[in-house]
Amino acid sequence: MSLSFFFYAFAGAFLTSLILVLTQRWHGHYSMDSNFGVQKLHTAPTPRIGGVGIMVGLLAAYCLATPAVEAILHPMLVAGLPAFAAGLYEDLTKKVGVLPRLLATMCSGVLAWAITGVAMRNTGLSGVDALLAFTPLAVLFTAFAVGGVANAVNIIDGFNGLAAGAVAIMLAALGLIALQVDDTALATVAFAAAAVSLGFGAVNWPFGKIFLGDGGAYLLGFILAWLAVLLPMRHPEINAWTTLLVCAYPVIEVMFSVRRRMRRKGHHPGEPDRAHLHHFLHRRIVCLAFPKLDRVLQNGLTSPLAWLCAALPSAWAIVFFDNTPALITGACLAAFSYAALYARLTQFRWCFAPHTMASPGSKTASNTSN
């Protein structure tokens, strides 16, 4: 596939996102994201329908795809519609609950199986794989994994360019692994989706002129998750530990966040807060290192730090893609490194302790606030 293919994918997302920014006075009544809310860190209302740019970029790639690439892209785009539609509807109405959006992303996973017949059965754990030989369990497992990754991408979408850049890194990693097993079609799709993410990111980062929104986060998350399912299913020498490690950053973030929120009395695990790792990277590193910098630039400078959280596990997965013990080791290292960094930023020590899970309103956590 020529470089022009990836350029058109990039350009489709970039130009659409730019047009949405330039025309916001016409659609802003519906598309604007206010700057009020527990997780809001931007300084002015901003369009949050960047998912439209992501979809246009993917469609541009589809229109220029070879038959082999089209065979992967077509079912992926069709299956991604429930996740994209639910997210975009939330972006426009702000009335869709967390559970309906989670179910929509899981429906995308089920639809992908219904179209392709592919479900995750290659986990690298013989006992689990024996259970997944039963198709209903495999489909349920796939739907849960796809929905989990899609929602995890939405959770890390907290700063300008953070989610778009992290997803581009993870997609590129999947593409590089696919090249190592001579799957050029899947690699092309992964690189094209990464180009789309970067095309949107060129408008989103560092100044935050448009946001990914739930529609964009769920669509990119679904694309990432489905490629992470396809790769080990197309190549038995690769198992789910490879793609799990590629997706380690958002997966660990969502697992850690759910656990943290469950410890907060009177709070639901799906309730938003400002206690994610990227929030503390912003407060403890960027704001302290650049106290006089404009708030928008402080926002943008946080993302490269978080991109490292996606890049390091992805690099490990690329090197050890067919070595299950090394992959499990890498996943453990990623989890412990996340916990240690979180503890350092919140408790000022390189260790994980129960205090790390403290509610943001507790005495311990109050000592960490700005």
C-alpha positions as CSV (number, residue, x, y, z in Angstrom):
1,M,0.0,0.0,0.0
2,S,1.4,3.4,-1.0
3,L,2.0,6.3,1.4
4,S,-0.8,8.2,-0.4
5,F,-3.3,5.7,1.1
6,F,-2.2,6.7,4.7
7,F,-2.1,10.4,3.7
8,Y,-5.7,10.3,2.6
9,A,-6.7,8.6,5.8
10,F,-4.8,11.3,7.8
11,A,-6.2,14.1,5.6
12,G,-9.8,12.9,5.9
13,A,-9.7,13.1,9.7
14,F,-7.7,16.3,9.7
15,L,-9.8,18.3,7.2
16,T,-13.1,17.1,8.7
17,S,-12.0,18.0,12.2
18,L,-10.7,21.4,11.0
19,I,-14.1,22.1,9.2
20,L,-16.0,21.2,12.4
21,V,-13.9,23.8,14.3
22,L,-14.4,26.5,11.7
23,T,-18.2,25.9,11.5
24,Q,-18.8,25.6,15.3
25,R,-21.0,28.6,15.4
26,W,-23.5,26.7,13.3
27,H,-23.5,23.4,15.3
28,G,-22.1,24.6,18.6
29,H,-25.5,24.7,20.3
30,Y,-25.5,20.9,20.1
31,S,-21.9,19.9,19.8
32,M,-20.1,22.1,22.4
33,D,-18.6,20.6,25.6
34,S,-18.9,23.1,28.4
35,N,-15.9,23.8,30.7
36,F,-17.9,23.0,33.8
37,G,-17.7,19.6,35.4
38,V,-15.6,17.4,37.6
39,Q,-13.3,16.3,34.8
40,K,-13.3,19.5,32.7
41,L,-9.9,21.0,32.4
42,H,-10.4,23.2,29.3
43,T,-10.9,26.9,29.6
44,A,-13.7,27.5,27.0
45,P,-16.6,25.6,25.5
46,T,-15.2,23.3,22.7
47,P,-16.8,21.1,20.0
48,R,-16.8,17.5,21.2
49,I,-17.7,15.7,18.0
50,G,-14.3,14.8,16.8
51,G,-15.6,11.3,16.3
52,V,-17.1,12.5,13.0
53,G,-13.6,13.3,11.8
54,I,-12.5,9.8,12.9
55,M,-15.3,8.2,10.9
56,V,-14.6,10.3,7.8
57,G,-10.9,9.4,7.9
58,L,-11.7,5.7,8.2
59,L,-14.2,5.9,5.3
60,A,-11.5,7.7,3.2
61,A,-9.2,4.7,3.9
62,Y,-12.0,2.3,3.0
63,C,-12.7,3.9,-0.3
64,L,-9.0,3.5,-1.4
65,A,-8.4,0.1,0.2
66,T,-7.3,-3.0,-1.7
67,P,-9.6,-6.1,-1.5
68,A,-7.6,-7.7,1.3
69,V,-7.7,-4.5,3.4
70,E,-11.3,-3.9,2.6
71,A,-12.1,-7.4,3.9
72,I,-10.9,-6.3,7.3
73,L,-12.1,-2.7,7.2
74,H,-15.7,-3.3,6.0
75,P,-17.0,-5.5,8.8
76,M,-15.0,-3.4,11.3
77,L,-16.7,-0.2,10.2
78,V,-20.2,-1.8,10.2
79,A,-19.7,-3.4,13.6
80,G,-18.4,-0.2,15.1
81,L,-21.6,1.7,14.3
82,P,-23.4,1.0,17.6
83,A,-20.5,2.2,19.7
84,F,-20.0,5.3,17.5
85,A,-23.7,6.1,17.4
86,A,-24.2,5.8,21.1
87,G,-21.1,7.9,21.8
88,L,-22.1,10.6,19.3
89,Y,-25.6,10.8,20.6
90,E,-24.2,11.4,24.1
91,D,-21.9,14.1,22.6
92,L,-24.9,15.9,21.1
93,T,-27.5,15.4,23.8
94,K,-25.5,14.7,27.0
95,K,-28.3,12.3,28.0
96,V,-26.9,8.8,27.5
97,G,-25.9,7.0,30.7
98,V,-22.8,5.0,31.3
99,L,-24.5,1.6,31.2
100,P,-26.2,2.1,27.8
101,R,-22.9,3.3,26.3
102,L,-21.1,0.2,27.7
103,L,-23.7,-2.1,26.3
104,A,-23.5,-0.3,22.9
105,T,-19.7,-1.0,22.7
106,M,-20.3,-4.6,23.7
107,C,-23.0,-4.9,21.0
108,S,-20.3,-3.8,18.5
109,G,-18.2,-6.7,19.7
110,V,-21.1,-9.1,19.2
111,L,-21.9,-7.6,15.8
112,A,-18.3,-8.0,14.7
113,W,-18.5,-11.7,15.6
114,A,-21.8,-12.1,13.8
115,I,-20.3,-10.6,10.6
116,T,-16.9,-12.3,10.7
117,G,-17.4,-15.4,12.8
118,V,-14.3,-14.4,14.8
119,A,-14.3,-14.5,18.6
120,M,-11.3,-14.5,21.0
121,R,-10.3,-18.1,21.7
122,N,-6.5,-17.8,21.9
123,T,-5.7,-16.4,25.3
124,G,-2.5,-18.4,25.9
125,L,-4.1,-20.1,28.9
126,S,-5.1,-23.7,28.0
127,G,-7.9,-23.9,30.6
128,V,-9.5,-20.7,29.5
129,D,-9.1,-21.6,25.8
130,A,-10.9,-24.9,26.5
131,L,-13.9,-22.9,27.9
132,L,-13.8,-20.5,25.0
133,A,-14.2,-23.4,22.6
134,F,-17.9,-23.1,23.6
135,T,-19.0,-20.4,21.2
136,P,-21.5,-18.5,23.5
137,L,-18.7,-18.1,26.1
138,A,-16.2,-16.9,23.4
139,V,-18.7,-14.3,22.1
140,L,-19.4,-13.1,25.6
141,F,-15.7,-12.9,26.4
142,T,-15.1,-11.0,23.2
143,A,-17.9,-8.6,23.7
144,F,-16.7,-7.9,27.3
145,A,-13.1,-7.4,26.1
146,V,-14.1,-5.1,23.2
147,G,-16.4,-3.0,25.4
148,G,-13.8,-2.8,28.1
149,V,-11.1,-1.5,25.8
150,A,-13.5,1.0,24.1
151,N,-14.5,2.4,27.5
152,A,-11.0,2.4,28.7
153,V,-10.0,4.7,25.8
154,N,-12.8,7.0,26.7
155,I,-11.5,7.1,30.3
156,I,-8.0,8.2,29.3
157,D,-9.4,10.9,27.0
158,G,-8.7,13.6,29.6
159,F,-6.2,16.0,28.0
160,N,-5.6,17.5,24.6
161,G,-4.1,14.7,22.4
162,L,-3.8,12.1,25.1
163,A,-6.3,9.5,23.8
164,A,-5.6,10.1,20.1
165,G,-1.8,9.9,20.6
166,A,-2.0,6.8,22.9
167,V,-4.3,5.0,20.5
168,A,-2.1,5.9,17.5
169,I,0.9,4.4,19.4
170,M,-1.0,1.2,20.3
171,L,-2.3,0.8,16.7
172,A,1.1,1.3,15.3
173,A,2.4,-1.4,17.7
174,L,-0.3,-3.9,16.4
175,G,0.7,-3.0,12.9
176,L,4.4,-3.7,13.6
177,I,3.6,-7.0,15.2
178,A,1.4,-7.9,12.2
179,L,4.3,-7.2,9.9
180,Q,6.5,-9.6,11.8
181,V,4.1,-12.4,11.0
182,D,3.7,-11.2,7.4
183,D,0.1,-10.0,7.8
184,T,0.3,-6.9,5.6
185,A,-3.4,-6.5,5.3
186,L,-4.0,-6.2,9.1
187,A,-0.9,-4.1,9.4
188,T,-2.2,-1.7,6.8
189,V,-5.5,-1.4,8.6
190,A,-3.7,-0.7,11.9
191,F,-1.4,1.9,10.3
192,A,-4.3,3.6,8.5
193,A,-6.3,3.8,11.7
194,A,-3.2,5.3,13.4
195,A,-3.0,7.8,10.6
196,V,-6.7,8.7,11.2
197,S,-6.0,9.2,14.9
198,L,-3.1,11.4,14.2
199,G,-5.1,13.4,11.6
200,F,-7.6,14.2,14.3
201,G,-4.8,14.8,16.8
202,A,-3.2,17.4,14.6
203,V,-6.3,19.6,15.3
204,N,-6.8,18.5,18.9
205,W,-3.2,18.8,20.2
206,P,-1.9,20.9,21.8
207,F,-4.5,23.6,21.8
208,G,-7.7,21.5,22.1
209,K,-9.7,23.1,19.3
210,I,-11.9,20.1,19.1
211,F,-12.4,17.1,21.4
212,L,-12.6,13.4,20.5
213,G,-15.9,13.0,22.4
214,D,-17.5,9.8,23.4
215,G,-18.2,9.0,19.7
216,G,-14.6,9.3,18.7
217,A,-13.2,7.5,21.8
218,Y,-15.6,4.6,21.5
219,L,-15.0,4.2,17.7
220,L,-11.2,4.4,18.1
221,G,-11.4,2.1,21.1
222,F,-13.5,-0.4,19.2
223,I,-11.1,-0.4,16.2
224,L,-8.1,-0.9,18.6
225,A,-9.9,-3.7,20.5
226,W,-11.1,-5.5,17.4
227,L,-7.7,-5.5,15.8
228,A,-6.4,-6.8,19.1
229,V,-8.8,-9.7,18.8
230,L,-8.1,-10.3,15.1
231,L,-4.3,-10.5,15.3
232,P,-4.1,-13.5,17.7
233,M,-7.0,-15.3,16.0
234,R,-5.3,-14.9,12.5
235,H,-2.0,-16.1,13.9
236,P,-1.9,-18.9,16.5
237,E,1.7,-18.1,17.3
238,I,0.4,-14.9,18.9
239,N,-1.9,-15.0,21.9
240,A,-4.0,-12.5,23.8
241,W,-1.1,-11.6,26.1
242,T,0.5,-9.8,23.2
243,T,-2.4,-7.6,22.4
244,L,-3.3,-7.2,26.1
245,L,0.2,-5.8,26.7
246,V,-0.2,-3.4,23.8
247,C,-3.4,-2.1,25.3
248,A,-2.0,-2.2,28.9
249,Y,-2.2,1.5,29.6
250,P,-5.9,2.1,29.2
251,V,-6.8,-1.4,30.5
252,I,-4.8,-0.8,33.7
253,E,-6.2,2.7,34.1
254,V,-9.8,1.5,33.9
255,M,-9.2,-1.5,36.3
256,F,-7.4,0.8,38.8
257,S,-10.1,3.5,38.5
258,V,-12.9,1.0,39.1
259,R,-11.1,-0.4,42.2
260,R,-10.4,3.1,43.5
261,R,-14.0,4.3,43.1
262,M,-15.4,1.1,44.7
263,R,-13.5,2.1,47.9
264,R,-15.3,5.4,48.0
265,K,-18.4,5.2,50.1
266,G,-21.5,6.4,48.4
267,H,-19.9,6.5,44.9
268,H,-20.5,4.4,41.9
269,P,-17.6,2.9,39.9
270,G,-18.8,4.6,36.8
271,E,-18.9,8.1,38.4
272,P,-16.2,10.4,37.0
273,D,-13.5,12.0,39.1
274,R,-10.2,13.8,38.7
275,A,-7.9,11.2,40.3
276,H,-6.7,9.4,37.2
277,L,-2.9,9.0,36.6
278,H,-3.0,11.7,33.9
279,H,-4.6,14.2,36.3
280,F,-1.7,13.7,38.7
281,L,0.9,13.9,35.9
282,H,-0.7,17.3,35.1
283,R,-0.7,18.6,38.7
284,R,2.5,17.1,40.0
285,I,4.8,17.4,37.1
286,V,3.6,19.7,34.3
287,C,2.1,22.5,36.5
288,L,5.0,22.4,38.9
289,A,7.6,22.4,36.2
290,F,5.9,25.1,34.1
291,P,3.9,27.2,36.6
292,K,3.8,30.3,34.4
293,L,2.8,28.5,31.2
294,D,-0.6,29.2,29.8
295,R,-3.2,26.6,31.1
296,V,-3.9,25.4,27.6
297,L,-0.3,24.6,27.0
298,Q,0.0,22.9,30.4
299,N,-2.9,20.8,29.3
300,G,-1.2,19.8,26.0
301,L,2.2,19.1,27.7
302,T,0.6,16.5,29.9
303,S,-0.2,14.2,27.0
304,P,3.4,13.3,26.0
305,L,4.1,12.1,29.5
306,A,1.0,9.8,29.3
307,W,2.0,8.6,25.8
308,L,5.0,7.0,27.4
309,C,2.6,4.8,29.5
310,A,1.3,3.5,26.2
311,A,4.6,3.3,24.3
312,L,6.7,1.3,26.8
313,P,4.4,-1.7,27.2
314,S,3.8,-1.6,23.4
315,A,7.5,-1.7,22.7
316,W,7.9,-4.7,25.0
317,A,5.0,-6.5,23.2
318,I,6.7,-5.8,19.8
319,V,10.0,-7.3,20.9
320,F,8.5,-10.4,22.7
321,F,5.3,-10.9,20.7
322,D,5.7,-14.7,20.5
323,N,7.1,-15.2,24.0
324,T,4.3,-15.8,26.5
325,P,6.3,-15.8,29.7
326,A,8.0,-12.5,28.7
327,L,4.6,-11.0,27.8
328,I,3.2,-12.0,31.2
329,T,6.3,-10.5,32.9
330,G,5.8,-7.3,30.8
331,A,2.1,-7.1,31.9
332,C,3.0,-7.5,35.5
333,L,5.8,-4.9,35.2
334,A,3.3,-2.5,33.5
335,A,0.8,-2.9,36.3
336,F,3.4,-2.5,39.1
337,S,5.0,0.5,37.4
338,Y,1.6,2.2,37.1
339,A,0.9,1.6,40.8
340,A,4.4,2.8,41.8
341,L,4.1,5.9,39.7
342,Y,0.6,6.6,41.0
343,A,1.8,6.2,44.6
344,R,4.8,8.5,44.0
345,L,2.5,11.2,42.5
346,T,-0.1,10.9,45.2
347,Q,1.7,9.7,48.3
348,F,5.3,10.8,47.5
349,R,6.8,7.3,47.7
350,W,7.6,4.6,45.2
351,C,5.4,1.9,46.6
352,F,1.8,0.8,46.3
353,A,-0.2,0.9,49.5
354,P,-3.9,1.0,50.5
355,H,-3.6,4.8,50.9
356,T,-3.1,5.0,47.1
357,M,-6.8,3.9,46.7
358,A,-8.0,6.6,49.1
359,S,-11.0,8.7,48.1
360,P,-10.1,12.1,46.7
361,G,-12.1,13.6,49.5
362,S,-10.3,11.7,52.3
363,K,-7.7,13.1,54.6
364,T,-4.8,11.2,52.9
365,A,-5.9,12.3,49.4
366,S,-6.6,15.9,50.5
367,N,-2.9,16.2,51.3
368,T,-2.1,15.6,47.6
369,S,-4.4,18.3,46.1
370,N,-3.1,21.5,44.6
